Amino acid sequence: MTTTITVEGMSCGHCEQTVEEALAGVAGVTGASADRESAQATVEGDADVSALLAAVEDAGYTAQA
């Protein structure tokens, strides 16, 4: 399953990497990519959306489904 979430606050490549690492740490995630230009992150796997949003927010960014 593919889930796309909106992530606000990414301004550089390091930000994208931080978001990707935060998402990768969520149980059920098999892949994650973030794009600061579109302000979105795409997640592969069967992780709970609320867990994905919480992981991004814990990393310091604003997220919504």
All heavy atoms as TSV, in Angstrom:
chain	resi	resn	atom	element	x	y	z
A	1	MET	N	N	0.837	-1.165	0.000
A	1	MET	CA	C	0.000	0.000	0.000
A	1	MET	C	C	0.893	1.244	0.000
A	1	MET	O	O	1.921	1.283	0.656
A	1	MET	CB	C	-0.890	-0.007	1.246
A	1	MET	CG	C	-1.766	1.210	1.367
A	1	MET	SD	S	-2.954	1.137	2.729
A	1	MET	CE	C	-1.894	1.314	4.134
A	2	THR	N	N	0.474	2.258	-0.737
A	2	THR	CA	C	1.208	3.519	-0.794
A	2	THR	C	C	0.384	4.604	-0.111
A	2	THR	O	O	-0.802	4.756	-0.382
A	2	THR	CB	C	1.490	3.931	-2.250
A	2	THR	OG1	O	2.250	2.898	-2.883
A	2	THR	CG2	C	2.254	5.236	-2.305
A	3	THR	N	N	1.022	5.345	0.772
A	3	THR	CA	C	0.379	6.449	1.477
A	3	THR	C	C	1.160	7.722	1.195
A	3	THR	O	O	2.387	7.722	1.264
A	3	THR	CB	C	0.372	6.198	2.999
A	3	THR	OG1	O	-0.269	4.953	3.256
A	3	THR	CG2	C	-0.349	7.314	3.736
A	4	THR	N	N	0.458	8.793	0.874
A	4	THR	CA	C	1.096	10.089	0.661
A	4	THR	C	C	0.611	11.046	1.732
A	4	THR	O	O	-0.589	11.166	1.978
A	4	THR	CB	C	0.749	10.639	-0.740
A	4	THR	OG1	O	1.185	9.701	-1.719
A	4	THR	CG2	C	1.431	11.971	-0.981
A	5	ILE	N	N	1.559	11.696	2.381
A	5	ILE	CA	C	1.212	12.684	3.396
A	5	ILE	C	C	1.850	14.025	3.040
A	5	ILE	O	O	2.867	14.073	2.337
A	5	ILE	CB	C	1.640	12.243	4.812
A	5	ILE	CG1	C	3.146	12.007	4.894
A	5	ILE	CG2	C	0.879	11.011	5.248
A	5	ILE	CD1	C	3.653	11.713	6.296
A	6	THR	N	N	1.249	15.091	3.506
A	6	THR	CA	C	1.783	16.428	3.308
A	6	THR	C	C	2.701	16.756	4.476
A	6	THR	O	O	2.328	16.551	5.629
A	6	THR	CB	C	0.641	17.461	3.226
A	6	THR	OG1	O	-0.201	17.109	2.135
A	6	THR	CG2	C	1.180	18.865	3.019
A	7	VAL	N	N	3.891	17.250	4.156
A	7	VAL	CA	C	4.871	17.600	5.188
A	7	VAL	C	C	5.298	19.044	4.966
A	7	VAL	O	O	5.847	19.377	3.917
A	7	VAL	CB	C	6.110	16.678	5.131
A	7	VAL	CG1	C	7.109	17.056	6.219
A	7	VAL	CG2	C	5.707	15.220	5.258
A	8	GLU	N	N	5.040	19.886	5.942
A	8	GLU	CA	C	5.430	21.283	5.849
A	8	GLU	C	C	6.678	21.533	6.678
A	8	GLU	O	O	6.850	20.950	7.743
A	8	GLU	CB	C	4.292	22.175	6.345
A	8	GLU	CG	C	3.053	22.074	5.478
A	8	GLU	CD	C	1.917	22.927	6.004
A	8	GLU	OE1	O	2.151	23.801	6.860
A	8	GLU	OE2	O	0.784	22.699	5.555
A	9	GLY	N	N	7.559	22.392	6.160
A	9	GLY	CA	C	8.747	22.771	6.901
A	9	GLY	C	C	10.048	22.238	6.332
A	9	GLY	O	O	11.118	22.598	6.819
A	10	MET	N	N	9.984	21.395	5.302
A	10	MET	CA	C	11.217	20.902	4.692
A	10	MET	C	C	11.785	21.989	3.783
A	10	MET	O	O	11.085	22.501	2.922
A	10	MET	CB	C	10.955	19.642	3.858
A	10	MET	CG	C	10.519	18.440	4.634
A	10	MET	SD	S	10.382	16.942	3.614
A	10	MET	CE	C	8.999	17.351	2.549
A	11	SER	N	N	13.069	22.330	3.988
A	11	SER	CA	C	13.664	23.390	3.177
A	11	SER	C	C	14.956	22.987	2.476
A	11	SER	O	O	15.509	23.772	1.714
A	11	SER	CB	C	13.931	24.620	4.053
A	11	SER	OG	O	14.825	24.281	5.098
A	12	CYS	N	N	15.429	21.764	2.728
A	12	CYS	CA	C	16.695	21.342	2.124
A	12	CYS	C	C	16.750	19.818	2.024
A	12	CYS	O	O	15.858	19.121	2.509
A	12	CYS	CB	C	17.873	21.853	2.957
A	12	CYS	SG	S	17.951	21.151	4.614
A	13	GLY	N	N	17.802	19.324	1.429
A	13	GLY	CA	C	17.985	17.885	1.293
A	13	GLY	C	C	18.102	17.182	2.633
A	13	GLY	O	O	17.645	16.055	2.791
A	14	HIS	N	N	18.728	17.840	3.590
A	14	HIS	CA	C	18.850	17.244	4.915
A	14	HIS	C	C	17.477	17.074	5.545
A	14	HIS	O	O	17.219	16.077	6.231
A	14	HIS	CB	C	19.742	18.105	5.811
A	14	HIS	CG	C	19.964	17.508	7.159
A	14	HIS	ND1	N	19.220	17.867	8.254
A	14	HIS	CD2	C	20.817	16.544	7.585
A	14	HIS	CE1	C	19.609	17.161	9.299
A	14	HIS	NE2	N	20.586	16.351	8.916
A	15	CYS	N	N	16.601	18.032	5.330
A	15	CYS	CA	C	15.225	17.928	5.840
A	15	CYS	C	C	14.534	16.700	5.248
A	15	CYS	O	O	13.861	15.953	5.956
A	15	CYS	CB	C	14.416	19.181	5.495
A	15	CYS	SG	S	14.965	20.693	6.307
A	16	GLU	N	N	14.695	16.518	3.948
A	16	GLU	CA	C	14.089	15.355	3.292
A	16	GLU	C	C	14.617	14.071	3.916
A	16	GLU	O	O	13.849	13.152	4.210
A	16	GLU	CB	C	14.399	15.363	1.791
A	16	GLU	CG	C	13.715	16.465	1.039
A	16	GLU	CD	C	14.166	16.568	-0.398
A	16	GLU	OE1	O	15.307	16.152	-0.717
A	16	GLU	OE2	O	13.395	17.081	-1.213
A	17	GLN	N	N	15.917	14.013	4.131
A	17	GLN	CA	C	16.530	12.816	4.712
A	17	GLN	C	C	16.011	12.573	6.118
A	17	GLN	O	O	15.731	11.431	6.502
A	17	GLN	CB	C	18.047	12.961	4.724
A	17	GLN	CG	C	18.759	11.741	5.266
A	17	GLN	CD	C	20.267	11.889	5.239
A	17	GLN	OE1	O	20.798	12.916	4.826
A	17	GLN	NE2	N	20.962	10.872	5.687
A	18	THR	N	N	15.855	13.630	6.897
A	18	THR	CA	C	15.350	13.503	8.266
A	18	THR	C	C	13.939	12.927	8.269
A	18	THR	O	O	13.619	12.029	9.059
A	18	THR	CB	C	15.371	14.871	8.977
A	18	THR	OG1	O	16.719	15.343	9.027
A	18	THR	CG2	C	14.810	14.769	10.388
A	19	VAL	N	N	13.095	13.425	7.370
A	19	VAL	CA	C	11.723	12.926	7.278
A	19	VAL	C	C	11.715	11.469	6.834
A	19	VAL	O	O	10.991	10.638	7.387
A	19	VAL	CB	C	10.878	13.813	6.335
A	19	VAL	CG1	C	9.532	13.173	6.038
A	19	VAL	CG2	C	10.684	15.194	6.948
A	20	GLU	N	N	12.527	11.138	5.842
A	20	GLU	CA	C	12.591	9.757	5.354
A	20	GLU	C	C	13.029	8.807	6.461
A	20	GLU	O	O	12.471	7.722	6.622
A	20	GLU	CB	C	13.538	9.668	4.156
A	20	GLU	CG	C	12.982	10.332	2.917
A	20	GLU	CD	C	13.988	10.459	1.793
A	20	GLU	OE1	O	15.173	10.074	1.969
A	20	GLU	OE2	O	13.598	10.974	0.731
A	21	GLU	N	N	14.032	9.214	7.240
A	21	GLU	CA	C	14.512	8.363	8.324
A	21	GLU	C	C	13.450	8.208	9.413
A	21	GLU	O	O	13.290	7.124	9.973
A	21	GLU	CB	C	15.805	8.933	8.906
A	21	GLU	CG	C	16.985	8.799	7.959
A	21	GLU	CD	C	18.240	9.504	8.441
A	21	GLU	OE1	O	18.200	10.170	9.507
A	21	GLU	OE2	O	19.264	9.403	7.751
A	22	ALA	N	N	12.734	9.289	9.702
A	22	ALA	CA	C	11.675	9.212	10.710
A	22	ALA	C	C	10.584	8.248	10.266
A	22	ALA	O	O	10.104	7.420	11.054
A	22	ALA	CB	C	11.094	10.601	10.955
A	23	LEU	N	N	10.207	8.336	9.001
A	23	LEU	CA	C	9.166	7.453	8.473
A	23	LEU	C	C	9.649	6.005	8.417
A	23	LEU	O	O	8.892	5.077	8.714
A	23	LEU	CB	C	8.720	7.925	7.087
A	23	LEU	CG	C	7.962	9.249	7.076
A	23	LEU	CD1	C	7.824	9.756	5.650
A	23	LEU	CD2	C	6.602	9.106	7.732
A	24	ALA	N	N	10.895	5.800	8.046
A	24	ALA	CA	C	11.445	4.444	7.946
A	24	ALA	C	C	11.454	3.737	9.300
A	24	ALA	O	O	11.409	2.507	9.355
A	24	ALA	CB	C	12.851	4.483	7.364
A	25	GLY	N	N	11.470	4.506	10.385
A	25	GLY	CA	C	11.492	3.930	11.715
A	25	GLY	C	C	10.130	3.475	12.225
A	25	GLY	O	O	10.033	2.871	13.285
A	26	VAL	N	N	9.074	3.732	11.451
A	26	VAL	CA	C	7.726	3.343	11.861
A	26	VAL	C	C	7.478	1.890	11.462
A	26	VAL	O	O	7.794	1.478	10.340
A	26	VAL	CB	C	6.665	4.263	11.206
A	26	VAL	CG1	C	5.261	3.797	11.546
A	26	VAL	CG2	C	6.873	5.707	11.649
A	27	ALA	N	N	6.923	1.122	12.376
A	27	ALA	CA	C	6.627	-0.288	12.098
A	27	ALA	C	C	5.712	-0.417	10.888
A	27	ALA	O	O	4.721	0.308	10.773
A	27	ALA	CB	C	5.969	-0.924	13.316
A	28	GLY	N	N	6.063	-1.301	9.975
A	28	GLY	CA	C	5.256	-1.555	8.791
A	28	GLY	C	C	5.711	-0.809	7.557
A	28	GLY	O	O	5.236	-1.082	6.455
A	29	VAL	N	N	6.647	0.130	7.713
A	29	VAL	CA	C	7.139	0.893	6.561
A	29	VAL	C	C	8.214	0.080	5.850
A	29	VAL	O	O	9.176	-0.372	6.466
A	29	VAL	CB	C	7.697	2.269	7.001
A	29	VAL	CG1	C	8.377	2.972	5.833
A	29	VAL	CG2	C	6.581	3.133	7.564
A	30	THR	N	N	8.044	-0.081	4.532
A	30	THR	CA	C	9.050	-0.795	3.741
A	30	THR	C	C	9.851	0.155	2.864
A	30	THR	O	O	10.882	-0.229	2.318
A	30	THR	CB	C	8.382	-1.869	2.858
A	30	THR	OG1	O	7.420	-1.240	2.007
A	30	THR	CG2	C	7.699	-2.924	3.713
A	31	GLY	N	N	9.399	1.398	2.732
A	31	GLY	CA	C	10.122	2.401	1.958
A	31	GLY	C	C	9.495	3.765	2.158
A	31	GLY	O	O	8.290	3.867	2.387
A	32	ALA	N	N	10.335	4.795	2.096
A	32	ALA	CA	C	9.817	6.151	2.271
A	32	ALA	C	C	10.658	7.126	1.469
A	32	ALA	O	O	11.881	6.980	1.390
A	32	ALA	CB	C	9.833	6.546	3.739
A	33	SER	N	N	9.993	8.106	0.860
A	33	SER	CA	C	10.703	9.168	0.165
A	33	SER	C	C	9.992	10.482	0.442
A	33	SER	O	O	8.776	10.528	0.568
A	33	SER	CB	C	10.778	8.893	-1.336
A	33	SER	OG	O	9.485	8.903	-1.900
A	34	ALA	N	N	10.783	11.546	0.555
A	34	ALA	CA	C	10.238	12.873	0.828
A	34	ALA	C	C	10.709	13.839	-0.253
A	34	ALA	O	O	11.821	13.719	-0.761
A	34	ALA	CB	C	10.686	13.356	2.196
A	35	ASP	N	N	9.853	14.789	-0.595
A	35	ASP	CA	C	10.182	15.786	-1.613
A	35	ASP	C	C	9.795	17.162	-1.093
A	35	ASP	O	O	8.612	17.461	-0.920
A	35	ASP	CB	C	9.435	15.481	-2.915
A	35	ASP	CG	C	9.723	16.492	-3.999
A	35	ASP	OD1	O	10.868	16.992	-4.077
A	35	ASP	OD2	O	8.808	16.806	-4.776
A	36	ARG	N	N	10.788	17.987	-0.832
A	36	ARG	CA	C	10.518	19.306	-0.256
A	36	ARG	C	C	9.788	20.230	-1.220
A	36	ARG	O	O	9.021	21.092	-0.800
A	36	ARG	CB	C	11.807	19.959	0.233
A	36	ARG	CG	C	12.782	20.352	-0.867
A	36	ARG	CD	C	14.052	20.954	-0.271
A	36	ARG	NE	N	15.039	21.274	-1.270
A	36	ARG	CZ	C	15.978	20.443	-1.695
A	36	ARG	NH1	N	16.044	19.231	-1.179
A	36	ARG	NH2	N	16.845	20.813	-2.610
A	37	GLU	N	N	10.010	20.070	-2.522
A	37	GLU	CA	C	9.364	20.948	-3.500
A	37	GLU	C	C	7.860	20.728	-3.569
A	37	GLU	O	O	7.101	21.671	-3.727
A	37	GLU	CB	C	10.016	20.787	-4.862
A	37	GLU	CG	C	11.438	21.332	-4.886
A	37	GLU	CD	C	12.087	21.245	-6.247
A	37	GLU	OE1	O	11.366	21.090	-7.247
A	37	GLU	OE2	O	13.319	21.340	-6.300
A	38	SER	N	N	7.423	19.486	-3.435
A	38	SER	CA	C	5.988	19.197	-3.448
A	38	SER	C	C	5.411	19.180	-2.034
A	38	SER	O	O	4.199	19.087	-1.868
A	38	SER	CB	C	5.717	17.855	-4.125
A	38	SER	OG	O	6.235	16.788	-3.345
A	39	ALA	N	N	6.288	19.268	-1.030
A	39	ALA	CA	C	5.889	19.204	0.381
A	39	ALA	C	C	5.127	17.927	0.683
A	39	ALA	O	O	4.150	17.919	1.416
A	39	ALA	CB	C	5.076	20.434	0.780
A	40	GLN	N	N	5.612	16.812	0.110
A	40	GLN	CA	C	4.956	15.533	0.328
A	40	GLN	C	C	5.968	14.434	0.622
A	40	GLN	O	O	7.124	14.499	0.209
A	40	GLN	CB	C	4.131	15.127	-0.899
A	40	GLN	CG	C	2.939	16.014	-1.147
A	40	GLN	CD	C	2.051	15.472	-2.250
A	40	GLN	OE1	O	2.519	14.797	-3.159
A	40	GLN	NE2	N	0.775	15.790	-2.159
A	41	ALA	N	N	5.481	13.429	1.314
A	41	ALA	CA	C	6.255	12.217	1.547
A	41	ALA	C	C	5.401	11.037	1.120
A	41	ALA	O	O	4.190	11.017	1.364
A	41	ALA	CB	C	6.636	12.091	3.015
A	42	THR	N	N	6.030	10.081	0.475
A	42	THR	CA	C	5.352	8.876	0.019
A	42	THR	C	C	5.917	7.699	0.792
A	42	THR	O	O	7.133	7.545	0.895
A	42	THR	CB	C	5.559	8.672	-1.495
A	42	THR	OG1	O	5.112	9.846	-2.175
A	42	THR	CG2	C	4.797	7.466	-1.995
A	43	VAL	N	N	5.015	6.893	1.334
A	43	VAL	CA	C	5.416	5.779	2.182
A	43	VAL	C	C	4.844	4.485	1.616
A	43	VAL	O	O	3.662	4.404	1.284
A	43	VAL	CB	C	4.908	5.993	3.625
A	43	VAL	CG1	C	5.358	4.850	4.521
A	43	VAL	CG2	C	5.373	7.329	4.171
A	44	GLU	N	N	5.692	3.465	1.534
A	44	GLU	CA	C	5.273	2.130	1.116
A	44	GLU	C	C	5.165	1.259	2.361
A	44	GLU	O	O	5.985	1.358	3.271
A	44	GLU	CB	C	6.302	1.518	0.160
A	44	GLU	CG	C	6.494	2.276	-1.132
A	44	GLU	CD	C	5.292	2.230	-2.042
A	44	GLU	OE1	O	4.532	1.249	-1.991
A	44	GLU	OE2	O	5.106	3.195	-2.802
A	45	GLY	N	N	4.157	0.409	2.390
A	45	GLY	CA	C	3.989	-0.514	3.501
A	45	GLY	C	C	2.601	-0.392	4.108
A	45	GLY	O	O	1.726	0.286	3.569
A	46	ASP	N	N	2.424	-1.031	5.247
A	46	ASP	CA	C	1.098	-1.066	5.863
A	46	ASP	C	C	1.082	-0.368	7.222
A	46	ASP	O	O	0.327	-0.734	8.123
A	46	ASP	CB	C	0.606	-2.505	5.991
A	46	ASP	CG	C	1.516	-3.372	6.853
A	46	ASP	OD1	O	2.558	-2.874	7.318
A	46	ASP	OD2	O	1.174	-4.548	7.052
A	47	ALA	N	N	1.899	0.674	7.374
A	47	ALA	CA	C	1.953	1.412	8.641
A	47	ALA	C	C	0.673	2.219	8.848
A	47	ALA	O	O	0.023	2.654	7.890
A	47	ALA	CB	C	3.159	2.344	8.652
A	48	ASP	N	N	0.329	2.419	10.111
A	48	ASP	CA	C	-0.818	3.224	10.484
A	48	ASP	C	C	-0.526	4.697	10.179
A	48	ASP	O	O	0.552	5.200	10.509
A	48	ASP	CB	C	-1.090	3.042	11.981
A	48	ASP	CG	C	-2.312	3.809	12.429
A	48	ASP	OD1	O	-3.420	3.444	11.999
A	48	ASP	OD2	O	-2.141	4.765	13.193
A	49	VAL	N	N	-1.478	5.380	9.545
A	49	VAL	CA	C	-1.274	6.770	9.144
A	49	VAL	C	C	-0.991	7.657	10.350
A	49	VAL	O	O	-0.127	8.543	10.291
A	49	VAL	CB	C	-2.480	7.301	8.336
A	49	VAL	CG1	C	-2.336	8.785	8.049
A	49	VAL	CG2	C	-2.633	6.521	7.041
A	50	SER	N	N	-1.676	7.430	11.449
A	50	SER	CA	C	-1.444	8.266	12.634
A	50	SER	C	C	-0.017	8.098	13.155
A	50	SER	O	O	0.593	9.051	13.649
A	50	SER	CB	C	-2.467	7.970	13.726
A	50	SER	OG	O	-2.376	6.631	14.149
A	51	ALA	N	N	0.550	6.911	13.018
A	51	ALA	CA	C	1.932	6.673	13.433
A	51	ALA	C	C	2.900	7.408	12.513
A	51	ALA	O	O	3.920	7.941	12.959
A	51	ALA	CB	C	2.239	5.175	13.443
A	52	LEU	N	N	2.576	7.460	11.218
A	52	LEU	CA	C	3.411	8.187	10.268
A	52	LEU	C	C	3.414	9.678	10.587
A	52	LEU	O	O	4.470	10.322	10.619
A	52	LEU	CB	C	2.918	7.969	8.835
A	52	LEU	CG	C	2.928	6.535	8.312
A	52	LEU	CD1	C	2.279	6.470	6.944
A	52	LEU	CD2	C	4.344	5.988	8.268
A	53	LEU	N	N	2.231	10.223	10.828
A	53	LEU	CA	C	2.119	11.645	11.144
A	53	LEU	C	C	2.868	11.970	12.433
A	53	LEU	O	O	3.581	12.979	12.510
A	53	LEU	CB	C	0.644	12.048	11.266
A	53	LEU	CG	C	-0.204	11.878	10.003
A	53	LEU	CD1	C	-1.654	12.260	10.301
A	53	LEU	CD2	C	0.340	12.686	8.848
A	54	ALA	N	N	2.735	11.112	13.431
A	54	ALA	CA	C	3.424	11.327	14.705
A	54	ALA	C	C	4.935	11.298	14.530
A	54	ALA	O	O	5.652	12.115	15.122
A	54	ALA	CB	C	2.983	10.280	15.728
A	55	ALA	N	N	5.446	10.401	13.703
A	55	ALA	CA	C	6.890	10.295	13.479
A	55	ALA	C	C	7.428	11.561	12.824
A	55	ALA	O	O	8.491	12.072	13.208
A	55	ALA	CB	C	7.206	9.074	12.619
A	56	VAL	N	N	6.701	12.087	11.850
A	56	VAL	CA	C	7.132	13.310	11.167
A	56	VAL	C	C	7.089	14.491	12.139
A	56	VAL	O	O	8.010	15.311	12.175
A	56	VAL	CB	C	6.263	13.580	9.918
A	56	VAL	CG1	C	6.568	14.945	9.324
A	56	VAL	CG2	C	6.489	12.491	8.875
A	57	GLU	N	N	6.043	14.570	12.927
A	57	GLU	CA	C	5.928	15.675	13.881
A	57	GLU	C	C	6.999	15.579	14.970
A	57	GLU	O	O	7.544	16.597	15.391
A	57	GLU	CB	C	4.519	15.726	14.450
A	57	GLU	CG	C	3.525	16.172	13.383
A	57	GLU	CD	C	2.094	16.231	13.849
A	57	GLU	OE1	O	1.818	15.974	15.038
A	57	GLU	OE2	O	1.232	16.542	12.999
A	58	ASP	N	N	7.322	14.355	15.387
A	58	ASP	CA	C	8.401	14.170	16.370
A	58	ASP	C	C	9.751	14.608	15.803
A	58	ASP	O	O	10.648	15.005	16.546
A	58	ASP	CB	C	8.487	12.714	16.831
A	58	ASP	CG	C	7.356	12.315	17.764
A	58	ASP	OD1	O	6.646	13.210	18.279
A	58	ASP	OD2	O	7.186	11.097	17.982
A	59	ALA	N	N	9.886	14.550	14.478
A	59	ALA	CA	C	11.128	14.979	13.816
A	59	ALA	C	C	11.182	16.491	13.636
A	59	ALA	O	O	12.177	17.022	13.164
A	59	ALA	CB	C	11.271	14.269	12.464
A	60	GLY	N	N	10.091	17.176	13.978
A	60	GLY	CA	C	10.107	18.625	13.933
A	60	GLY	C	C	9.379	19.274	12.778
A	60	GLY	O	O	9.537	20.468	12.533
A	61	TYR	N	N	8.572	18.498	12.069
A	61	TYR	CA	C	7.854	19.023	10.911
A	61	TYR	C	C	6.341	18.903	11.132
A	61	TYR	O	O	5.902	18.148	11.985
A	61	TYR	CB	C	8.266	18.271	9.648
A	61	TYR	CG	C	9.746	18.364	9.394
A	61	TYR	CD1	C	10.626	17.424	9.932
A	61	TYR	CD2	C	10.289	19.417	8.662
A	61	TYR	CE1	C	11.996	17.523	9.747
A	61	TYR	CE2	C	11.652	19.526	8.472
A	61	TYR	CZ	C	12.502	18.581	9.023
A	61	TYR	OH	O	13.854	18.694	8.851
A	62	THR	N	N	5.578	19.618	10.340
A	62	THR	CA	C	4.125	19.551	10.414
A	62	THR	C	C	3.650	18.570	9.351
A	62	THR	O	O	4.094	18.640	8.197
A	62	THR	CB	C	3.512	20.935	10.151
A	62	THR	OG1	O	4.032	21.854	11.104
A	62	THR	CG2	C	2.008	20.886	10.264
A	63	ALA	N	N	2.766	17.650	9.721
A	63	ALA	CA	C	2.297	16.628	8.791
A	63	ALA	C	C	0.789	16.487	8.846
A	63	ALA	O	O	0.178	16.664	9.901
A	63	ALA	CB	C	2.944	15.291	9.114
A	64	GLN	N	N	0.220	16.177	7.701
A	64	GLN	CA	C	-1.209	15.871	7.651
A	64	GLN	C	C	-1.470	14.889	6.521
A	64	GLN	O	O	-0.752	14.864	5.536
A	64	GLN	CB	C	-2.044	17.137	7.482
A	64	GLN	CG	C	-1.748	17.939	6.235
A	64	GLN	CD	C	-2.508	19.257	6.204
A	64	GLN	OE1	O	-3.299	19.548	7.092
A	64	GLN	NE2	N	-2.276	20.046	5.192
A	65	ALA	N	N	-2.504	14.085	6.698
A	65	ALA	CA	C	-2.848	13.074	5.710
A	65	ALA	C	C	-3.672	13.676	4.585
A	65	ALA	O	O	-4.287	14.694	4.754
A	65	ALA	CB	C	-3.620	11.950	6.360
